Amino acid sequence: MSGLEDVTATIVAFLREIGLEVREGPVDGKTFVPGITVQDGVLVFDPVSMTYPGDLLHEAGHLAVKTPAERESASADLGDGPADEMMAIAWSYAAGVHLGLPPEVVFHDGGYKGGSRSLIENFTAGHYFGVPMLQWVGMAYEPRRAEELGVLPYPVMARWLRAT
């Protein structure tokens, strides 16, 4: 297995472990990120046309922050607005940390409208965004709230999938 195949296998195993359905198969037509789409709540990726394995985490983040009903029926473009985008970015970073992946896997140079370096610098320095919204839906906690609850703060996730 090559390095990219290893990273992809690690990410796919993690996503399945937390309860997301992931399927390898052809991804035809234009998609938001090359080689990845969502069909009725299933994350589908084509290893031949997928450019960056970290995009699996980002798209999974969009699914993860949806309610179970929204997640089940989600298809194609998952970008539902700025709040969901920020939560997906924060979620994908936390997943990368959890998996021990370098931040460049998640925030690769081919994405984020040229802002990947800034995201890496900010997140690795502990300057996060999206965490208040993850906290609001019960998925992760900012330091003060985490201390009150006796749990670890973000980037540790309290739960990987939104419950309600």
C-alpha positions as CSV (number, residue, x, y, z in Angstrom):
1,M,0.0,0.0,0.0
2,S,1.2,3.5,-0.8
3,G,1.2,6.4,1.7
4,L,-2.0,7.8,0.3
5,E,-3.7,4.4,0.3
6,D,-2.6,4.0,4.0
7,V,-4.1,7.4,4.9
8,T,-7.3,6.6,3.0
9,A,-7.6,3.2,4.7
10,T,-7.1,4.8,8.1
11,I,-9.7,7.5,7.5
12,V,-12.2,5.1,6.1
13,A,-11.8,2.6,9.0
14,F,-12.3,5.5,11.5
15,L,-15.4,6.8,9.7
16,R,-17.0,3.4,9.7
17,E,-16.1,2.9,13.3
18,I,-17.9,6.0,14.4
19,G,-21.0,5.0,12.4
20,L,-20.8,6.7,9.1
21,E,-21.4,4.6,6.0
22,V,-18.6,4.8,3.5
23,R,-18.5,3.0,0.2
24,E,-15.8,2.9,-2.5
25,G,-17.2,3.2,-6.0
26,P,-17.3,5.3,-9.1
27,V,-18.0,9.0,-8.7
28,D,-19.1,10.5,-12.0
29,G,-19.6,14.1,-12.9
30,K,-18.7,17.3,-11.2
31,T,-18.5,17.1,-7.4
32,F,-17.5,19.7,-4.8
33,V,-14.3,17.8,-4.1
34,P,-12.8,15.5,-6.7
35,G,-13.8,11.9,-6.4
36,I,-16.1,12.2,-3.4
37,T,-19.8,12.5,-3.1
38,V,-22.7,11.7,-0.8
39,Q,-25.7,9.6,-1.8
40,D,-28.5,9.2,0.6
41,G,-26.3,9.7,3.6
42,V,-23.5,7.4,2.3
43,L,-20.1,8.9,1.7
44,V,-18.9,7.5,-1.7
45,F,-15.3,7.9,-2.9
46,D,-13.4,6.9,-6.0
47,P,-9.8,6.2,-5.1
48,V,-8.8,6.8,-8.7
49,S,-10.3,10.3,-9.0
50,M,-10.0,11.4,-5.4
51,T,-7.2,13.9,-5.1
52,Y,-6.8,14.3,-1.3
53,P,-7.7,11.7,1.3
54,G,-8.2,14.5,3.9
55,D,-11.3,15.6,1.9
56,L,-13.0,12.4,3.2
57,L,-12.7,13.9,6.7
58,H,-14.1,17.2,5.6
59,E,-17.1,15.7,3.8
60,A,-17.6,13.3,6.7
61,G,-17.6,16.4,9.0
62,H,-20.5,17.8,7.1
63,L,-22.4,14.6,7.6
64,A,-21.4,14.3,11.3
65,V,-22.7,17.7,12.3
66,K,-26.1,17.0,10.7
67,T,-29.0,15.6,12.8
68,P,-29.6,11.9,12.2
69,A,-32.6,12.6,9.9
70,E,-30.6,15.1,7.9
71,R,-27.6,12.8,7.7
72,E,-29.7,9.9,6.5
73,S,-31.1,11.9,3.5
74,A,-28.0,14.0,2.7
75,S,-26.8,14.0,-0.9
76,A,-24.3,15.7,-3.1
77,D,-23.3,19.2,-2.0
78,L,-23.2,19.3,1.8
79,G,-22.2,23.0,2.3
80,D,-25.3,24.3,4.1
81,G,-23.9,27.6,5.1
82,P,-21.1,29.2,7.1
83,A,-22.0,27.7,10.5
84,D,-22.0,24.1,9.0
85,E,-18.8,24.8,7.1
86,M,-17.0,26.0,10.3
87,M,-18.3,23.0,12.2
88,A,-17.1,20.6,9.4
89,I,-13.7,22.2,9.4
90,A,-13.4,22.0,13.2
91,W,-14.7,18.4,13.2
92,S,-12.2,17.4,10.4
93,Y,-9.3,18.9,12.3
94,A,-10.3,17.1,15.5
95,A,-10.6,13.8,13.5
96,G,-7.1,14.3,12.0
97,V,-5.7,14.9,15.5
98,H,-7.5,11.9,16.8
99,L,-6.0,9.8,14.0
100,G,-2.5,11.3,14.4
101,L,-2.5,12.7,10.9
102,P,-0.4,15.8,10.1
103,P,-2.7,18.9,9.7
104,E,-1.6,19.1,6.1
105,V,-3.7,16.0,5.4
106,V,-6.8,17.8,6.4
107,F,-5.9,21.4,5.4
108,H,-4.1,20.5,2.1
109,D,-2.8,23.2,-0.3
110,G,-5.4,22.2,-2.9
111,G,-8.4,23.4,-0.9
112,Y,-9.8,26.0,1.4
113,K,-9.5,28.8,-1.3
114,G,-5.8,29.2,-0.6
115,G,-6.3,29.5,3.1
116,S,-4.9,26.1,4.2
117,R,-1.7,27.5,5.6
118,S,-3.6,30.0,7.7
119,L,-5.9,27.2,9.0
120,I,-2.9,25.1,9.9
121,E,-1.2,28.0,11.8
122,N,-4.4,28.9,13.6
123,F,-5.6,25.4,14.6
124,T,-2.2,24.1,15.6
125,A,-1.8,27.3,17.8
126,G,-5.1,26.5,19.5
127,H,-7.0,29.3,17.7
128,Y,-10.0,27.4,16.7
129,F,-13.3,28.4,15.2
130,G,-16.5,26.3,14.9
131,V,-16.1,24.9,18.5
132,P,-18.9,27.1,20.0
133,M,-21.2,25.5,17.5
134,L,-19.9,22.0,18.2
135,Q,-20.5,22.7,21.8
136,W,-24.0,24.0,21.2
137,V,-24.9,20.6,19.6
138,G,-23.1,18.6,22.3
139,M,-20.2,17.3,20.2
140,A,-17.2,19.1,21.8
141,Y,-16.5,21.6,24.5
142,E,-14.5,24.7,24.9
143,P,-12.0,24.6,27.8
144,R,-14.1,26.4,30.5
145,R,-17.2,24.2,29.8
146,A,-15.1,21.1,29.5
147,E,-13.6,21.8,32.9
148,E,-17.1,22.3,34.4
149,L,-18.2,18.9,32.9
150,G,-14.9,17.1,33.8
151,V,-14.2,16.2,30.2
152,L,-11.3,17.0,27.9
153,P,-11.7,20.1,25.7
154,Y,-11.7,20.3,21.9
155,P,-9.9,19.0,19.9
156,V,-11.1,16.0,21.8
157,M,-14.6,15.3,20.7
158,A,-17.3,14.3,23.2
159,R,-19.1,12.5,20.4
160,W,-18.3,12.1,16.7
161,L,-21.9,12.2,15.4
162,R,-24.6,14.8,16.3
163,A,-27.3,13.1,18.2
164,T,-30.2,15.6,17.8
